[in-house]
Amino acid sequence: MTLPQSVRIAAKAAHDKKAENVIALDLREQGDFTDHFLLISGGNQRQLVAIADAIEAALRAAGYRADHVEGYPRQEWILLDYGALVVHVFTPKTREFYDLERLWGGAKRTELSG
């Protein structure tokens, strides 16, 4: 599956900040609220902020603007909503608790390595 440019840019920015377990979910057949989720884990809260900031900067440089951002200052789950792309940056514990991969189990899944 070919991923949209926004997903590829966000994944690269995340990997540049040493993100782990980066997975894209294609939700186009699951609903109409977004096309893709990008699920990302960071080792700690400080890294989550660095990853989210890097993604925002890289996408902004490519002409994408977030419609909505949540999670600051709590920083255990930062959500960046770009309309067709929703980025979720989690601590491992929070990602495991919410388990979006299972919740959206019918979505096509692409693991993205750095």
Backbone hydrogen bonds in HBPLUS format (Angstrom, degrees):
<---DONOR---> <-ACCEPTOR-->    atom                        ^
c    i                          cat <-CA-CA->   ^        H-A-AA   ^      H-
h    n   atom  resd res      DA  || num        DHA   H-A  angle D-A-AA Bond
n    s   type  num  typ     dist DA aas  dist angle  dist       angle   num
A0007-VAL N   A0004-PRO O   3.13 MM   3  5.47 122.4  2.47 105.4 118.5     1
A0008-ARG N   A0004-PRO O   3.16 MM   4  6.53 163.2  2.19 155.6 160.3     2
A0009-ILE N   A0005-GLN O   2.88 MM   4  6.08 162.8  1.91 159.8 164.3     3
A0010-ALA N   A0006-SER O   3.02 MM   4  6.11 166.7  2.03 145.7 149.7     4
A0011-ALA N   A0007-VAL O   2.92 MM   4  6.05 160.8  1.95 150.3 155.9     5
A0012-LYS N   A0008-ARG O   3.01 MM   4  6.15 159.4  2.05 145.9 151.3     6
A0013-ALA N   A0009-ILE O   3.01 MM   4  6.24 164.5  2.03 153.2 157.3     7
A0014-ALA N   A0010-ALA O   2.96 MM   4  6.17 154.7  2.03 146.8 154.0     8
A0015-HIS N   A0011-ALA O   2.90 MM   4  6.15 162.8  1.93 151.8 156.2     9
A0016-ASP N   A0012-LYS O   2.89 MM   4  6.11 150.5  1.97 149.3 157.7    10
A0017-LYS N   A0014-ALA O   3.01 MM   3  5.29 144.1  2.14 104.2 114.9    11
A0019-ALA N   A0014-ALA O   3.04 MM   5  5.26 155.2  2.10 135.2 136.8    12
A0018-LYS N   A0015-HIS O   2.90 MM   3  4.87 153.3  1.97 114.7 113.6    13
A0020-GLU N   A0041-SER O   2.83 MM  21  5.07 173.9  1.84 153.5 154.9    14
A0041-SER N   A0020-GLU O   2.97 MM  21  5.07 157.9  2.02 162.5 159.0    15
A0112-LEU N   A0022-VAL O   2.85 MM  90  5.45 178.3  1.85 159.0 159.1    16
A0023-ILE N   A0039-LEU O   2.92 MM  16  5.16 160.7  1.95 148.4 154.9    17
A0039-LEU N   A0023-ILE O   2.76 MM  16  5.16 169.8  1.77 162.8 161.6    18
A0024-ALA N   A0110-THR O   2.81 MM  86  5.09 169.1  1.83 152.3 153.6    19
A0110-THR N   A0024-ALA O   2.84 MM  86  5.09 155.2  1.90 152.1 157.7    20
A0025-LEU N   A0037-PHE O   2.87 MM  12  5.10 163.7  1.90 147.4 151.9    21
A0037-PHE N   A0025-LEU O   3.02 MM  12  5.10 154.9  2.09 141.5 149.6    22
A0026-ASP N   A0108-LYS O   2.81 MM  82  5.09 163.3  1.84 149.7 155.6    23
A0027-LEU N   A0035-ASP O   2.67 MM   8  5.02 151.2  1.75 144.9 150.1    24
A0030-GLN N   A0027-LEU O   2.89 MM   3  4.92 151.3  1.97 106.1 115.7    25
A0035-ASP N   A0084-ALA O   3.09 MM  49  4.82 142.9  2.24 104.4 115.6    26
A0036-HIS N   A0084-ALA O   2.98 MM  48  6.28 146.5  2.09 143.7 154.3    27
A0086-VAL N   A0036-HIS O   2.91 MM  50  6.34 156.3  1.96 154.6 162.4    28
A0038-LEU N   A0086-VAL O   2.95 MM  48  6.32 148.2  2.05 147.4 150.3    29
A0088-HIS N   A0038-LEU O   2.81 MM  50  6.05 171.9  1.82 165.9 166.0    30
A0040-ILE N   A0088-HIS O   2.89 MM  48  6.09 146.0  2.00 161.9 172.4    31
A0090-PHE N   A0040-ILE O   2.82 MM  50  6.15 169.4  1.84 158.9 159.9    32
A0042-GLY N   A0090-PHE O   2.91 MM  48  6.21 151.8  1.99 166.3 173.2    33
A0048-LEU N   A0044-ASN O   3.04 MM   4  6.38 151.0  2.13 150.8 159.7    34
A0049-VAL N   A0045-GLN O   3.22 MM   4  6.53 158.1  2.27 149.7 153.3    35
A0050-ALA N   A0046-ARG O   3.15 MM   4  6.48 159.0  2.20 145.0 150.8    36
A0051-ILE N   A0047-GLN O   2.82 MM   4  6.05 160.2  1.86 156.1 161.1    37
A0052-ALA N   A0048-LEU O   2.87 MM   4  6.07 172.9  1.88 155.8 157.8    38
A0053-ASP N   A0049-VAL O   2.85 MM   4  5.95 164.1  1.88 151.7 156.6    39
A0054-ALA N   A0050-ALA O   2.98 MM   4  6.07 155.4  2.04 141.9 148.7    40
A0055-ILE N   A0051-ILE O   2.93 MM   4  6.19 157.6  1.98 153.9 160.1    41
A0056-GLU N   A0052-ALA O   2.95 MM   4  6.17 167.8  1.96 153.3 156.5    42
A0057-ALA N   A0053-ASP O   2.97 MM   4  6.16 161.1  2.00 148.2 153.3    43
A0058-ALA N   A0054-ALA O   2.94 MM   4  6.08 163.2  1.96 148.9 153.6    44
A0059-LEU N   A0055-ILE O   2.91 MM   4  6.04 167.8  1.92 157.3 160.7    45
A0060-ARG N   A0056-GLU O   2.89 MM   4  5.91 154.3  1.95 144.1 152.0    46
A0061-ALA N   A0057-ALA O   2.97 MM   4  6.12 156.3  2.02 145.0 151.1    47
A0062-ALA N   A0058-ALA O   3.21 MM   4  6.44 131.9  2.46 133.7 145.7    48
A0062-ALA N   A0059-LEU O   3.08 MM   3  5.00 130.8  2.33  93.2 106.9    49
A0064-TYR N   A0059-LEU O   2.79 MM   5  5.08 160.8  1.82 149.9 143.1    50
A0063-GLY N   A0060-ARG O   2.98 MM   3  5.04 160.3  2.02 105.9 111.2    51
A0067-ASP N   A0081-ASP O   2.63 MM  14  5.57 150.3  1.71 158.1 168.9    52
A0068-HIS N   A0081-ASP O   3.31 MM  13  5.06 152.6  2.39 135.3 138.3    53
A0081-ASP N   A0068-HIS O   2.81 MM  13  5.06 174.4  1.81 168.1 166.1    54
A0070-GLU N   A0079-LEU O   2.92 MM   9  5.07 158.5  1.97 144.2 150.2    55
A0079-LEU N   A0070-GLU O   2.87 MM   9  5.07 158.7  1.91 135.5 142.7    56
A0075-GLN N   A0071-GLY O   2.76 MM   4  5.42 176.2  1.76 162.2 163.0    57
A0091-THR N   A0076-GLU O   3.12 MM  15  5.40 143.8  2.26 145.4 137.9    58
A0078-ILE N   A0089-VAL O   2.81 MM  11  5.08 162.1  1.84 149.7 153.3    59
A0089-VAL N   A0078-ILE O   2.85 MM  11  5.08 164.3  1.87 153.4 158.3    60
A0080-LEU N   A0087-VAL O   2.87 MM   7  4.98 160.8  1.91 144.5 150.5    61
A0087-VAL N   A0080-LEU O   2.80 MM   7  4.98 166.9  1.82 151.7 152.2    62
A0082-TYR N   A0085-LEU O   2.71 MM   3  5.04 161.6  1.74 170.0 173.8    63
A0084-ALA N   A0082-TYR O   3.06 MM   2  5.84 118.9  2.45 111.3  94.8    64
A0095-ARG N   A0091-THR O   2.93 MM   4  6.12 163.3  1.95 161.4 166.7    65
A0096-GLU N   A0092-PRO O   2.94 MM   4  6.09 160.1  1.98 148.5 153.7    66
A0097-PHE N   A0093-LYS O   3.02 MM   4  6.21 154.5  2.09 143.2 150.3    67
A0098-TYR N   A0094-THR O   3.06 MM   4  6.28 168.3  2.07 156.0 156.9    68
A0099-ASP N   A0095-ARG O   2.87 MM   4  5.71 148.7  1.96 145.8 155.3    69
A0102-ARG N   A0099-ASP O   3.11 MM   3  5.57 127.4  2.39 107.5 118.9    70
A0103-LEU N   A0099-ASP O   3.07 MM   4  6.39 166.2  2.09 151.5 155.9    71
A0104-TRP N   A0100-LEU O   2.89 MM   4  5.91 156.1  1.95 148.7 152.9    72
A0105-GLY N   A0102-ARG O   3.06 MM   3  4.67 138.8  2.24 118.2 110.5    73
A0107-ALA N   A0104-TRP O   2.99 MM   3  5.69 167.1  2.01 125.2 129.3    74
